[in-house]
Amino acid sequence: PTRHGGSRQGAASMDLRYLAGIGLDVARPGAVAGAVAGATAAEGSTGELVGRDDRISNSSTLIKQPDFEFSSWLCGLLQDGVIGARFPQLALRVAEVVCDWRGRFPRPTWARLKGDHCSTLVKEAREAIPVIDFVQRRVAELDVRDGPVTLLDLCSGLGFLGMLLVEILPHDRVSSCVLMDQAWPLKGGPALPGAGPGAEGGEPKKSTKNRTKLNWDHVYGIPWPVTLTTRRSDLKLPSTHSQILTKILEPAPGPVFILGIHLCGILSVRAVETFNQGPKCAGLVLKPCCLPSMEYMKSNTRWTLGTHSFSASEVCENTALSQPV
């Protein structure tokens, strides 16, 4: 098998056979042979590699993959293909940041974020690299006297893009990054300067609604170089736009960047509307996931974005383009 994937299923799975191949042993002699015969291994919630087989006791903890090996593996994936060719140095910087997370995050937090053998984390990191490059260049062009920038990551998910941005951008040029998603637990709103790691409404309030899925321990349980905060909002609701304006865009101490990656259907239109309504908005990154659904065409919907007006039939008519990509 090759280091960066090859024929080995799930390059980051780091199974027992792979560990043996790079010269690592388990804590108890002989456990590799017994586990390889009928067991798999994965990074557990503690960050250690443990055998998933009844024949291996809980004391048979494997040595964690060494930092240099993880770094080499990750750099290889982030520098692969077009992304690596166009942004080689930035890909290395992103890999450096992720490796730092692996070293300093609490083990349960890292285990949760890396999830499915780091595949989601790697995908998110590769998709973030062109966005980071754009924001870096745009921030460098802004006048420092205009104040530090605010980053608004719409439909952020766990927030990997925002997390990378607050690590990589010059810290004195960033005021805060707001991770907005309807799956976050409820809280008061974006943190204000000098406020504690909750937000302006005090301690975050846990939501009892079933749709809440995201765990924010990696946001509020870990120190960040600049303010990183969450906001639970449904971008489809008209009330959300007035809240964004009054709570984020207007109070921002400087320029605002609107980031919309993998926005589904109508949400891309909402992202452009959000950008247009903020006089301090200095940059927009938009990467739609899919086009608006056919229901908007059936209702003869028409959108006006700035001076451009178009009907839903122009973007919803081809159903082949309405599927997620």
KATA-V409826 format. One record per backbone hydrogen bond with DSSP energy under -1.0 kcal/mol. NH is the residue of the N-H (numbers start at 1). CO is the residue of the C=O. E is the energy in kcal/mol with one decimal. If there is no record, write none. Layout:
nh:NH co:CO e:E
nh:NH co:CO e:E
This chain:
nh:5 co:2 e:-1.2
nh:8 co:5 e:-1.9
nh:13 co:10 e:-2.6
nh:19 co:15 e:-2.2
nh:20 co:16 e:-2.5
nh:21 co:17 e:-1.7
nh:22 co:18 e:-1.4
nh:23 co:20 e:-1.3
nh:24 co:19 e:-2.9
nh:27 co:61 e:-1.2
nh:31 co:28 e:-1.7
nh:34 co:30 e:-1.5
nh:35 co:31 e:-2.5
nh:36 co:32 e:-2.9
nh:37 co:33 e:-1.1
nh:38 co:35 e:-1.1
nh:39 co:35 e:-2.4
nh:44 co:48 e:-2.9
nh:47 co:44 e:-1.8
nh:50 co:42 e:-1.4
nh:52 co:40 e:-2.3
nh:56 co:53 e:-2.1
nh:60 co:57 e:-2.0
nh:61 co:59 e:-1.9
nh:62 co:49 e:-3.6
nh:70 co:66 e:-2.2
nh:71 co:67 e:-2.8
nh:72 co:68 e:-2.1
nh:73 co:69 e:-2.2
nh:74 co:70 e:-2.8
nh:75 co:71 e:-2.7
nh:76 co:72 e:-1.8
nh:77 co:73 e:-1.5
nh:78 co:74 e:-2.6
nh:79 co:75 e:-2.0
nh:84 co:80 e:-1.2
nh:85 co:81 e:-1.8
nh:86 co:82 e:-2.5
nh:87 co:83 e:-2.5
nh:91 co:87 e:-2.4
nh:92 co:88 e:-1.6
nh:93 co:89 e:-2.0
nh:94 co:90 e:-2.6
nh:95 co:91 e:-2.2
nh:96 co:92 e:-2.1
nh:97 co:93 e:-2.0
nh:98 co:94 e:-2.5
nh:99 co:95 e:-2.4
nh:100 co:96 e:-1.7
nh:101 co:97 e:-2.2
nh:102 co:98 e:-2.3
nh:103 co:99 e:-1.4
nh:104 co:100 e:-2.3
nh:105 co:101 e:-2.8
nh:110 co:106 e:-2.5
nh:111 co:107 e:-2.7
nh:112 co:108 e:-1.8
nh:113 co:109 e:-2.3
nh:114 co:110 e:-2.7
nh:115 co:111 e:-1.1
nh:117 co:115 e:-2.4
nh:118 co:114 e:-2.1
nh:119 co:116 e:-2.0
nh:122 co:118 e:-2.8
nh:123 co:119 e:-2.2
nh:124 co:120 e:-2.8
nh:125 co:121 e:-2.4
nh:126 co:122 e:-2.5
nh:127 co:123 e:-2.3
nh:128 co:124 e:-1.7
nh:129 co:125 e:-1.3
nh:132 co:128 e:-3.0
nh:133 co:129 e:-2.2
nh:134 co:130 e:-2.1
nh:135 co:131 e:-2.6
nh:136 co:132 e:-2.9
nh:137 co:133 e:-2.2
nh:138 co:134 e:-2.5
nh:139 co:135 e:-2.8
nh:140 co:136 e:-2.1
nh:141 co:137 e:-1.1
nh:146 co:143 e:-2.2
nh:147 co:144 e:-1.7
nh:149 co:173 e:-3.0
nh:150 co:255 e:-2.3
nh:151 co:176 e:-2.5
nh:152 co:257 e:-2.8
nh:153 co:178 e:-2.7
nh:154 co:259 e:-2.7
nh:156 co:180 e:-2.2
nh:159 co:156 e:-1.6
nh:163 co:159 e:-2.7
nh:164 co:160 e:-2.4
nh:165 co:161 e:-2.3
nh:166 co:162 e:-2.3
nh:168 co:164 e:-2.2
nh:169 co:165 e:-2.7
nh:173 co:170 e:-2.0
nh:175 co:149 e:-3.5
nh:177 co:227 e:-2.2
nh:178 co:151 e:-3.3
nh:179 co:229 e:-3.2
nh:180 co:153 e:-2.5
nh:181 co:231 e:-1.9
nh:184 co:181 e:-1.2
nh:195 co:192 e:-2.6
nh:198 co:196 e:-2.0
nh:202 co:199 e:-2.0
nh:212 co:209 e:-1.4
nh:213 co:183 e:-1.2
nh:214 co:183 e:-1.8
nh:219 co:216 e:-1.5
nh:220 co:216 e:-2.2
nh:221 co:217 e:-2.1
nh:229 co:177 e:-2.4
nh:231 co:179 e:-2.3
nh:237 co:234 e:-1.8
nh:242 co:238 e:-1.1
nh:243 co:239 e:-1.9
nh:244 co:240 e:-2.6
nh:245 co:241 e:-2.0
nh:246 co:242 e:-2.4
nh:247 co:243 e:-2.8
nh:248 co:244 e:-1.9
nh:249 co:244 e:-2.6
nh:250 co:245 e:-2.8
nh:256 co:280 e:-2.2
nh:257 co:150 e:-2.7
nh:258 co:283 e:-2.7
nh:259 co:152 e:-2.9
nh:260 co:285 e:-3.2
nh:262 co:287 e:-2.3
nh:267 co:264 e:-2.3
nh:268 co:265 e:-1.2
nh:270 co:266 e:-1.9
nh:271 co:267 e:-2.1
nh:272 co:268 e:-1.9
nh:273 co:269 e:-2.3
nh:274 co:270 e:-2.3
nh:275 co:271 e:-2.2
nh:276 co:272 e:-2.5
nh:277 co:273 e:-1.7
nh:281 co:278 e:-1.6
nh:282 co:256 e:-3.1
nh:283 co:256 e:-1.2
nh:285 co:258 e:-2.5
nh:287 co:260 e:-3.0
nh:289 co:263 e:-3.7
nh:290 co:263 e:-1.0
nh:296 co:293 e:-1.4
nh:298 co:294 e:-2.2
nh:299 co:295 e:-1.4
nh:300 co:297 e:-1.5
nh:301 co:296 e:-2.7
nh:303 co:310 e:-2.8
nh:305 co:308 e:-3.2
nh:308 co:305 e:-2.0
nh:310 co:303 e:-2.6
nh:312 co:301 e:-2.9
nh:314 co:311 e:-1.4
nh:315 co:312 e:-1.3
nh:316 co:312 e:-2.6
nh:317 co:313 e:-1.1
nh:319 co:317 e:-1.1
nh:321 co:318 e:-1.5
nh:322 co:319 e:-1.3
nh:325 co:289 e:-1.7
